[in-house]
């Protein structure tokens, strides 16, 4: 049974904002002492809110990601191949997590996709990420098609829909409250501080104040 203050983090390898959130996660929560449950998800076919179907929105997101990545000091290259059979890389993540290397694998695959613009649907890309972490590349490639691992991904998505009402990523859930987006990490930290009885900024007194003390 999970501790009651476990933070659930829903992410997707399709999402550049999940990439940015994962980049900040260790720094944001390193002093919290709270466990994090990483839950991979991916949009279903014919996803109704797909930003790539709205050219102006897609162009904005690409510009927005580039400026945020620049501010964070990380390389960004928009992948030429936007989509793949998404259950496969997420099943590979579950395999890596079973080996105790889930977050590290996620960072490696994100770096390949958004740092180098590579196609994470390419077995060679997945294999290279596995090799970087000391995982068996052949086993990791095979894991992508493993029915049991794929089912675990789908079950995680179903749980997210039923328990947390997930509608997009990155999504953090803490004590039953949802925080959607990389820019909501500060609000998550505010909630953690408030739950521990720590002071938080009074936004009524200063609407432009940072939302938490960190």
N, C-alpha and C positions, 0 to 999 in steps of 0.2 A: 504493500500500500504506500502511495506517495505521501510525503509530508504535505500538510495542508497549504503551505506557502510556496509550493512548487510553481515556477513560472513556465507556462506552456508557450512555446515559440513555434508558430506555424510559418513555414517558409517554402519557397518553390525555386527550383533552378531556372525557371522561366523568368522570374521576377528580378529586375535589377535593383529594386528597392529592398528586396530581401537580402541581396548581396551587400548593399550598404549597411543594412541593419546588423547583419552578422559581423561585418568589419568592426562595428562599434561595440558589439555585445560584451566582449570580455572586459573592455575598459569600463563600460557602464556598470556592470554587475560584479566586478572583481571583488569589491568590498562588501557586497550584500550578504554573502554566505548562503544565498538561496539556491536550491537546485533548479536546473533548467531542463525541461523535457523538450527535445527537438522533434518536431513532427513534420515530415515532408508531405507536401500536397502538390497537386497540379490542376490546372483548369480542365474541366470536362470538355469533350468535343462540342463545338458550336457554342462556346462560352458567350453568354449574352453581353458581358461587360468587357469584351476584349478590346483594349486600347489600340491594338495594331489595326483594327478595322476603321479607326477614325484618323485619317491622315494628319490633321492639325494636332490632335492629342498625341499621336505617336511622335511627331516632330518635337513637340514640347517636352515630352518625357526624355527623349534622347538628349536634348539640350540641358534639361534639368539634371539628369544623371551625370553628364559631363562636368558641369560646374560644381556639383557636390563632390564628385570623385576628385576633382582638382583641389578643392578645399581640404579634402581629407589626405591629400598627398598620395593617391593611388592611381595607377594607370587605368585608363578606360578605353576600350575599343568595342564599338557596337558589333555584335556578331552578324555575319552575313546571313547565316542560317538561323532563323528565328525560332523554328519549331522542330520537334522530333517526336518520337513515340515516348511521351514524357514519363510514363510509368517506369521505363527502363533505368534512366539515371537515378531515379528516386529509389528504386529497388537496390541499386548498387550502393546508395547511401545507407540503406538498412543493413546491408551486408557489412559495410565498413563500421557501422555503429556496433554491430555484434562483435567486432574485433576490437572495440574500444577506441575507434578512430573516426567516429561519425563527424563531429564538428570539423576536425582537421581535413577530412575528405571533402566536406562541403566547401570549405575555404579553397581547397585546391581546384575543385571543379568550377567554382565561381570565378576564380582567377583565370582559368582557361577560357571560360565563356565571355566574361565581361572585361577582363584585363588584356586578353590576347585575341578576342574575337573568334574563338574556335567553336566548332560544332560539337556540343556535348552528346549528340546522338551518334557520334563517330566512336566506334569501339577503341580506336587507337588513342583518342583523347582520354577516355575513361581509364584505359590501361596505363597511360603515362601518369595520371593522377595517382593511381594505385601504387605504382612503382615509387613515386616520391615519398610515400608514407610507409613503405615496406610491406605493403599488401601484395598478395599474389595477383598479378594482372589477369592471368587466365581465369582464376576463380572469380575475380571481380566482374569480368566480362560475362561469365556464365551466370553470375548472380542476377544480372539485369533481366534475364528471361526466366528466372526461377519463379514458379507459380506461387509458392508459399510466401516469398518475399514481396512479390507484387500484391498479393492479397493483404499483407500487413500494411502496405502503403494505402490501399483502398480502405481498409478498416480504420486507419488513422484519419482519413478524410471523412469517413462516415461519422466517426466520433466527433470530429470537429464540427460537422454540420449539426449533429444532434445535441451536443453538450454546450458548444461555444458559439453556435451560429456564425461560423466562419463564412465570409463572403469575399475575402481578398487577403493578400499577404504583402508584407509581413504583418502578422497579428500576434500580439502578446496577450496572455490571459493571466491575471493575478487576482486571487481572492474573488473570482467570479466576474471581474471587470475586464473589458476588452480594450486594447489599445492598438489601433490600426495604423501602420505606417512607420517608416524609419523616423519620421519627425515626432512620433509619439513616445519614443524611448524616454524623453525627459518627463513626460507625464507618468509613465510607469515608475520612474525613479521617485517622483513626487508621491505617488501612491504608496510606495514602499516606505518612504520617510514618514508619511502620515500614519501608516499602520503601526509604526514603531514609536509613535509619539514624538517624533522629531518636528521641529518647526518647518513650515513651508512658506514661501513668499505669499504675501497678501496681494493677489492680483486686482482686487477691488481698489486698493490704494494706489497701485501702479500697474496699469494694463500692459506696460512694456517690460515689466520685470521678468527675468528668467523664471520658469515655473517651479524650479527646485533650487536648492542651495548649492548644489555641486558645481 
